[in-house]
Amino acid sequence: MTAFAHIPGHRFLHAPGPTHLHRAVLEAMGRQPLDHGDPRLPALVAACEDGLKKLMGSPQAHVFLYATNGHGAWEAAHANLFSVGDTVLIPGTGHFSESWAIQTEALGAQVIRTPWIEGFPLDPQVIEAALKADTEHRIKAVLTVHTDTASGMTNDLAAIRAAIDAARHPALFVVDVVASLGAAPFNMDQVRANVVIGASQKGLMCTPGLGFCGVDAQALDVARRNPNPRFYWDWIRRLGKESYFKFCGTAPQNLLMGMEAAFGLIAHEGIDQVFARHDRIARATQAAVQCWSRAGQFGFFSQVAAARSVSVTAITVAPGIDVEALRTVARERFQVAFAGGLGPMTGRMFRIGHLGDINEAMIMGCLGGIEAAFAVQGIPFESGLAAAARSLSQSI
Ligand SMILES: *Cc1c(COP(=O)(O)O)cnc(C)c1O
């Protein structure tokens, strides 16, 4: 199973994270580490922080990078913002809002959830109503998932910001951009997000291993006054200039080297071009899924076309289709790895990741491999390859 070296050609990694890595990122990660006194080290850290601030659209934000994953970045934000017994609102977006809620409860907070409606993005009015009902302002923060990777849907953050404002509620706006940053437009300052939470292995084109929080002045002030005991995650402790303080110990240097290289690639392409490429590739994928659906075995999970994510497409399957068998055939015979459903969607859907270091030929290869796996499994489908190619030909 591990003998990848004997497989000829390109293996198509189409999970919605981890994502395919550019050679420049892999090569950068293969460099020798630096000693703590080397001036290249602060320059490396600054390049990563600046790259994140540019992608977040907030030159003023503080960036705290951790050797961790998205769950660790959730915990970092929690440890700094909340204490045991605090109340937060987590609007239901699917598996990721629910995972966040479970982790938040495990850390001792009270979670108010809004119901998740399968196939639909967040309704800002429901958030406004939940905040208005909180007349004593017990809710400390609204923890919102931008793109729920399990639902394949992106929520309208500007509308959610407007809902918080309309409720005249002082709750912090905390946004999880793990699956959207570097793929879909996002601007921390425009939506006045107080905290932004991300991880390296999705749109940021890096390996798994880095998580981060982008923090505005108001949230930093909340952290300063928060008595909750913490050490490794503590933002205030990490405000020092030296990397040893910034990382509460040795910096994860080779991960940072990879991130610096990835941000170099994004800057070289241009961020608007990066977003346009994601949009183009998502549309081609959707064009194929439209055709696949005609034989009645598949469908879009998202009932709202405008909410379909540029990072990942979630496709429901008819009862009787064995998603795990389909994935195994696609991966082992055709070198295409894609994702299954998570949580309540396990066995009911599969998901095609199309974010990060990806191009037109890669998505065509991915869709072709998946069709070959449909054929092996005897699943009726109408081919979507021509529609995908036409979609690509029509978008510039
Ligand atoms: C992947 C993901 C996470 C969790 O990240 P890990 O790195 O797997 O811990 C959290 N939120 C969203 C929206 C994600 O897509």
The ligand as an SDF file (V2000), in Angstrom:
LIG
                    3D

 15 15  0  0  0  0  0  0  0  0999 V2000
  -10.3070   21.1550    7.6900 C   0  0  0  0  0  0  0  0  0  0  0  0
  -11.1250   22.0960    8.4880 C   0  0  0  0  0  0  0  0  0  0  0  0
  -10.9630   22.2560    9.8750 C   0  0  0  0  0  0  0  0  0  0  0  0
  -10.0740   21.3760   10.6870 C   0  0  0  0  0  0  0  0  0  0  0  0
   -8.7610   21.4850   10.3180 O   0  0  0  0  0  0  0  0  0  0  0  0
   -7.7110   20.3250   10.7430 P   0  0  0  0  0  0  0  0  0  0  0  0
   -6.4450   20.8750   10.1930 O   0  0  0  0  0  0  0  0  0  0  0  0
   -8.1820   19.0800   10.0770 O   0  0  0  0  0  0  0  0  0  0  0  0
   -7.7280   20.2350   12.2170 O   0  0  0  0  0  0  0  0  0  0  0  0
  -11.7100   23.2110   10.5100 C   0  0  0  0  0  0  0  0  0  0  0  0
  -12.5760   23.9710    9.8540 N   0  0  0  0  0  0  0  0  0  0  0  0
  -12.7830   23.8350    8.5290 C   0  0  0  0  0  0  0  0  0  0  0  0
  -13.7780   24.6970    7.8410 C   0  0  0  0  0  0  0  0  0  0  0  0
  -12.0680   22.8860    7.8110 C   0  0  0  0  0  0  0  0  0  0  0  0
  -12.2810   22.7440    6.4900 O   0  0  0  0  0  0  0  0  0  0  0  0
  1  2  1  0
  2  3  1  0
  2 14  2  0
  3  4  1  0
  3 10  2  0
  4  5  1  0
  5  6  1  0
  6  7  2  0
  6  8  1  0
  6  9  1  0
 10 11  1  0
 11 12  2  0
 12 13  1  0
 12 14  1  0
 14 15  1  0
M  END
$$$$
